[in-house]
Amino acid sequence: MFCIDLFAMDIVELLTNSADVKPVEKREALAKAIQMKSVTIVDIQTARNVLNDKNLAIVFEAMEAVSGEYPELADLGWLIFVQDFVLSKSNSLKREASRIVGNIASMFPDDLETVMQYLMCNTKNESTVIRWGSAYALSRIIQIPKYANSDFYDVLTSLCVQEQENGVKNQLLNGLNKAKKLRK
């Protein structure tokens, strides 16, 4: 394991100039720094301008790990930042952005319209991993009462019926079953 000062972390330095550090170690260090709030979404947005997709995927993996365990650490800036990556050319970024959205969606129920459209686009993607990531996010969005009690429930039900891959279908079914309990 390597030692890194989490309070003076330079994301770009960590990801591009630390060849001796394994990607998993970089992700873990970055996740700890995000959790400790020594790396903010503003720092990540700034680093994005100089990182390639491979290194940015490590950032997204760290954000996903943190948002999965501590969604309350995310602010609206997280959602705004990651939503455009749901349609990225990079499958890794698409997948992780979708998972981050799923982790934090319940915190921003009134700010999901755009990202929901993007996620729906990805439900038609040929890659199972991309469809699964979208299903993960959509299954969490449908559990928000606002969406459980809307036409979106029927849209996801139809999507679930059409999906052939069991892992993707199960994500959607899980969300729909939980949403069914919220329906009035």
N, C-alpha and C positions, 0 to 999 in steps of 0.2 A: 504494500500500500504506500502511496506517496503522501506527502504532507503539503497542504496548500492553505494559505491564509484566506479563510472564507470572507473576511471583512475587507480584504483588498483584492478581491477576485477581478481579474480582467478576463472576461469571457473569451474574447478573441485570442488572447495569449494562451489561455488554457486549451482551447480547441485547435489552434493552428500551430503553435510552437512547442507543444509538449509531445513529441513523437514517442517518447519512452513511456508515456502514460496510456494505458488501455482505454478504449472508448467507454467501457462500463465504469471505469474509475472516474473518467471525466463526467459522465452522466451523474454518478452518485455525488461527486463534489459539487456539481452545479445544482443538483436537487437540494442538497443541504444548504447551500448559499441562498437559494430561493426561499426555502422554508424559514431561514433565519432573517429573511428580508434584507440581506446584504446585496442581493441581486434583485432588481425590480424589472417590471415589464418595460420601463423606459430604457434600462440597460440592455435588455434583450432586443428591443426595437432598434437601438443604435447599432448593436453588434450584427444584426441581420443584414445590414448594408455591405458588410465585408465577408460574411460567411458563405461558403458554398452549401449546397443542399445537404451534403453528407454531414457536415458539422452542425448545420441548422437542425437536422433531424435529431442529433444528440440533445440539443437545447429543448426541442419539443418533447423528447422522451423524458427529460428531467421535469419539464412543466407538467406532463401527464402524470408522472409519479407523484408529484406534490399535490396536484389537483385531485387525484384519486383518493388521497389520504386526508388532505386538508383543503377542501374546496373553498372554504371561507377565506383562504389567503389570496384567492383570485379576485381581481376587481374587473369592472367592465372593460378596462383596457386589454385584459387577456382575451376576452371574447372578440373584441374588435380586431385585435392583432391576428388571432388564429383563423378567424372565419374565412378570410380570403385564401388561406392555404388549403382549405377543404377542396378547392378546385385546382390545386397545384399540379404541375406536370410530374412532380416527384411522388411516387406512391407512398414512400415513407412519410413524407410531410402530410399527405392527404390522410393517411391512417392516424397519425398522432394528433393532428388537428381535430379530427372527428372525435377521437377519444377525449381530448381536452374539453371540447364542447359538451360532450355527454356528461363529463364530471361536474361541470359548472353550470349547466343549463338551468337548473332549478333556482339558481341565485338571480337570474336575469330573465324572467318569464316574458317581459314586455320588449325584449331586445333580440328575439330569436327569428323573426320572419325571414331575414336575408339568409342566414345560415341554414335555416330549414330548407329553403329552395336549393341551396348548394348541396346539402346532404341528399335531397331527393334526386338530384342529377346523378350523384354517385351510386344510387341504388341500381342504376342501369349499367354500371361499369362491369367489364368482363372479369375483373380481378375479384375473387372471393374476399380477399383481405380488405379491399376498399369497400365492398358492399357490407362486410361485417362491421367495419368501423362506422359506417353510416348508420347501420342498424343499431349499433351500440348507442350512438347519440340519439337517434330518433326514438329508441325504446325508453330513454330517460326523459325526453321531451314530452312524450305522450303521457307520462305519469304526472305532469304538471296539470292541476285541475282545469286550467284555462284551455288546454289542448285536449284533455281527456273528454271534455264536454263539448267538443267542436266537431266539425266535419273531418278534421284531421284524423280522428279515430277511424273513420270509414276508409280513408285513404290508406292508412297503415294496414288495416285489415286486408284490403285488396292487395296491397304489396306483399303481405305475408303469404297470401294464398298463391300468388304467382312465383314466389321465390322457391327455387329447387334445392339450394344448398342448405342442409340441416342446421349448420352452425349459425348462418344468417337468419334463417327462419326462426330458430329458437330464441335468438336475441329479440326479434320482433314479438314473438308470442309472449315472452316474459314481460315485456313492457305493456303489451295489450292486456294481459291478464291482470296486471296490477292497476292499470288505468280503468279497467271494467269496474273495479270496486269504487272508483271515484265518480263514476258517471251517475248523473241525476236522473 
